[in-house]
Amino acid sequence: MSQFPTKEQAELIRRQYPAGTRIILKKMNDPQAPPPGTKGTVVYVDDIGQIGVKWDTGSGLSLIPGEDSFEKVSAPEAKKTKHTPSRER
């Protein structure tokens, strides 16, 4: 984005990416960015529309809609990433 979003635009981003949403990174123009294909979980959306993500790599770098390229992980794929305890002994 070339300028900060309005409060209404930031709220729309919050509704699109609520906490817990799984995402996958396509591209981020930041030297500390996780590699493309890295998955993460949305933690929050701040007042200027940046999406706080806890990346599976341990990073906490935020996404900037309109600048960074990412998408939601599909529901079946998101379920696969959840840990299920083993019943084996």
VENGIVEN-V628197 format. One record per residue. N is the residue number from 1. RES is the residue in one letter. PSI is psi as a letter, one per 30 degrees, with the letter a starting at -180 (* if undefined). OMEGA is omega in radians with two decimals (none if undefined). BURIAL is 1 if it has 9 or more other ideal C-beta (glycine too) atoms within 8 Angstrom, else 0. Layout:
BEGIN
n = {N;N}
res = {RES;RES}
psi = {PSI;PSI}
omega = {OMEGA;OMEGA}
burial = {BURIAL;BURIAL}
END
This chain:
BEGIN
n = {1;2;3;4;5;6;7;8;9;10;11;12;13;14;15;16;17;18;19;20;21;22;23;24;25;26;27;28;29;30;31;32;33;34;35;36;37;38;39;40;41;42;43;44;45;46;47;48;49;50;51;52;53;54;55;56;57;58;59;60;61;62;63;64;65;66;67;68;69;70;71;72;73;74;75;76;77;78;79;80;81;82;83;84;85;86;87;88;89}
res = {M;S;Q;F;P;T;K;E;Q;A;E;L;I;R;R;Q;Y;P;A;G;T;R;I;I;L;K;K;M;N;D;P;Q;A;P;P;P;G;T;K;G;T;V;V;Y;V;D;D;I;G;Q;I;G;V;K;W;D;T;G;S;G;L;S;L;I;P;G;E;D;S;F;E;K;V;S;A;P;E;A;K;K;T;K;H;T;P;S;R;E;R}
psi = {k;f;l;k;l;l;e;e;e;e;e;e;e;e;e;e;i;l;k;f;k;k;l;k;k;e;k;k;i;k;f;g;k;l;l;k;f;k;l;l;k;k;e;l;k;a;f;g;g;k;j;k;k;j;k;f;f;f;l;g;k;l;k;j;k;f;e;l;k;l;l;k;k;l;e;e;e;e;e;f;f;k;k;k;k;k;g;l;*}
omega = {-3.14;3.10;-3.13;3.10;3.06;3.08;3.14;3.12;3.10;3.12;3.09;3.10;3.10;3.14;3.14;-3.06;3.13;3.09;-3.13;3.12;3.09;-3.14;3.07;-3.11;3.02;-3.12;3.07;-3.12;-3.13;-3.10;3.14;-3.09;3.00;-3.12;3.06;-3.11;3.12;3.11;3.12;-3.12;3.10;3.11;-3.12;2.91;-3.09;-3.05;3.08;3.00;3.07;-3.09;3.10;-3.06;2.95;-3.11;3.14;3.10;-3.12;3.12;3.10;-3.08;-3.12;3.05;3.06;3.12;-3.11;3.10;-3.12;-3.13;-3.09;3.07;3.08;3.02;-3.14;-3.07;3.13;3.13;3.12;3.12;3.14;-3.07;3.13;-3.14;3.04;-3.10;3.12;3.12;3.13;3.10;none}
burial = {1;0;0;0;1;0;0;0;1;1;0;0;1;1;0;0;1;0;0;0;1;1;1;1;1;0;0;1;0;0;0;0;1;1;0;0;0;1;1;1;1;1;0;0;1;1;0;0;1;1;1;1;1;0;1;0;0;0;0;0;1;1;1;1;1;0;0;1;0;1;0;0;1;0;0;0;1;1;0;0;0;0;0;0;0;0;0;0;0}
END
